[in-house]
Amino acid sequence: MKPIVRNALLMLLLIAAGWLPTSESAEAHSGRNWTAGERSRYCSAQAQRYANRHARRTTAAGALTGAAIGNVASGNRNRGRNTGRGALIGGSAGLITSNSRWNSYYNRYYRNCVRW
């Protein structure tokens, strides 16, 4: 007997004997099966991930923009050094901007998450 057929027959026998649970309808998270603390912890973790992701994107966009401006502004002299300086300046500006917006990203996501 092939292993796949044998495993399928074994699973059917175990289900029939009551040793394996059958699939039951799963209940989505709702106000009935989550406590306020569980929902708050879940939403806080998700909001932190969301805010961190957007903060990293803003920092990276600033660094790329600064590198491009440094590259173009350098002309033909010291292009690599000026590109690096532009990336450093642009990344710093992006970091400052993203840090100032992190709380607003977090709070907006948290409020929307807790409401559902």
N, C-alpha and C positions, 0 to 999 in steps of 0.2 A: 504494500500500500504506500502511496506517495506521502511524503511528510506533510504536505499542505492539507490533503484530504484527512489524514490521521489527526492533525491538530484541530481541524474544523469539527470532526466528529467528537473529539475529546471536549471541546468547548461546549458543544450542544449537550453532551451528557452532564457536564458540570452545571450548566444552567438549569437543566431539567431536574437535577438533584438538589438544586437550591444552594449550591456552594458558591456560585458566582452571581453577583447582583446583576439584574437586568437594567437596561437603561430606563431611567425615569425622567420625567420632564424636569429640566433645571429651572430654578426660579432666579430671575435676574435680581440684582440688588435693588432694593426699594426701601422706603421708609419703614416697612414692616420687618425686614430682616437685617437692618443695620442699626446699630446704636449711634447716637450723636457723636460719641467719641471715636468710633471706628470710621465714620464718614469724615470727620475732621482730620484724622491722621492720614487717611487715604488722599483726601483732597490736598492736604498740605504737601505730601510727598509729590503728587502730580504737579502742583503749582510750582514747587522748587525746580523740578525737571524742566518745566516749560520756561520759567524765568531764566534758568541757566543756559538753556539752548538759545534763547533769543539774545542773551548777553554775549555769548560766544560769537554769534553771527554778526552782531554789531561791531565787536572788536576785530573780527577777521575782515569785515568789509572796510573798516577804517584803515587797517594795515595794507590791504590790497590797493585801496585808493591812494594812500600815501606813497606806496612803492611806485605806482604808475606815474604820479605827479613828479616824484623825485627822478624817475627815469627820463621823463620827457624834459624836465627843466634842466637836467645836467648837460644836455647837448651831447657832445662827444667826449667830454673830459670827465674822468672819474665816475663813469656811469654806474658801476657796481656799488661804489661807496655811497653815492647819492641816492641810489635806489634803496639801499639798506637804511639810510637816514630817513628817507621818506616813509618807509614801512614802520620804522620805530616811532616817528612822530604821529603818523596816521593811526597806528595801533594804540598808542597812548591816548589819543583823542577819542578813538572808538571805545576804549576801556572806560574812560571817564564818563562818556555818554551812556554806556550800557550800565554802569554802576548806578547812575542816577535814575535810570528807568527800571532797574530790577524790581524794586518794591511795587511799582505800578503794574508790571507784568504779573508778579506773584499775586497781588491783591485781586486783580481782575479775574485771573484764572480760578483762584480759590472761591471767590463769590459765586461765579458761574457753576462751579462744581458742586458746592454745597446746596445750591438751589434745586438741583434735579433730584 
